[in-house]
Amino acid sequence: MQIVYDSQNYHVIEYSGIDGFEVTNNSAHACAYFHGPVAVAFRDNFAKFIAENPSVDSVDEFLGGFDSLMNLPTVLH
């Protein structure tokens, strides 16, 4: 498990070895989990986007495009 992005609004965790990504909207307390080919596509697109050196607001806007998929509630243990 590796945090690949963290801001006030979103964070992205990569589960290497199993091709998994968790994207969390902190303000909505919701997340999405991508696995397999979808996770690979997300990783590739996110890496291309990050390579352009975007601002935090731009990254948050990019991740906001996945908000409709974030239907898993986040729970504190």
C-alpha positions as a printed Julia matrix, in Angstrom:
77×3 Matrix{Float64}:
   0.0    0.0     0.0
   1.39   3.38   -1.02
  -0.2    6.82   -0.87
   0.41   8.33   -4.3
  -1.59  11.54   -3.8
  -2.93  13.35   -0.76
  -4.68  16.71   -0.52
  -7.32  18.25    1.67
 -10.01  16.96   -0.7
  -8.77  13.65   -2.13
  -6.29  10.91   -1.61
  -5.19   8.06   -3.82
  -3.73   4.81   -2.54
  -2.07   2.23   -4.78
  -2.12  -1.43   -3.79
   0.85  -2.63   -5.81
   1.09  -6.26   -6.71
  -2.67  -6.61   -7.04
  -3.32  -3.78   -9.52
  -5.59  -1.89   -7.15
  -6.3    1.79   -6.47
  -8.47   3.41   -3.86
  -9.62   6.98   -4.56
 -11.23   8.82   -1.66
 -13.21  12.07   -1.59
 -12.48  13.28    1.93
 -15.3   15.83    2.12
 -17.94  13.35    0.9
 -16.53  10.53    3.09
 -16.79   8.2     0.1
 -14.36   6.18   -1.98
 -14.04   3.97   -5.02
 -11.81   0.95   -5.52
 -10.43   0.13   -8.96
  -8.99  -3.31   -9.63
  -7.44  -5.14  -12.57
  -7.6   -3.55  -16.03
  -9.55  -0.54  -14.74
  -6.83   0.12  -12.15
  -4.13  -0.18  -14.8
  -5.97   2.34  -17.0
  -6.42   4.67  -14.01
  -2.71   4.39  -13.13
  -1.63   5.17  -16.69
  -3.97   8.17  -17.04
  -3.13   9.51  -13.59
   0.62   9.16  -14.24
   0.3   11.06  -17.55
  -1.68  13.78  -15.81
   0.78  14.09  -12.9
   3.73  14.2   -15.34
   2.4   17.57  -16.55
   3.11  19.02  -13.07
  -0.47  20.19  -12.42
  -1.57  22.31   -9.48
  -3.31  20.7    -6.51
  -6.58  22.24   -7.69
  -6.13  20.66  -11.13
  -5.43  17.23   -9.63
  -8.47  17.54   -7.38
 -10.56  18.51  -10.4
  -9.25  15.47  -12.3
 -10.12  13.19   -9.37
 -13.51  14.89   -9.05
 -14.34  13.3   -12.38
 -14.56  10.0   -10.48
 -16.93  11.29   -7.77
 -19.94   9.51   -9.29
 -18.1    6.19   -8.83
 -17.32   6.83   -5.17
 -20.2    5.01   -3.54
 -18.31   3.16   -0.79
 -18.5    4.98    2.56
 -15.27   5.66    4.4
 -15.27   4.44    7.98
 -12.83   5.23   10.75
 -11.69   2.29   12.86
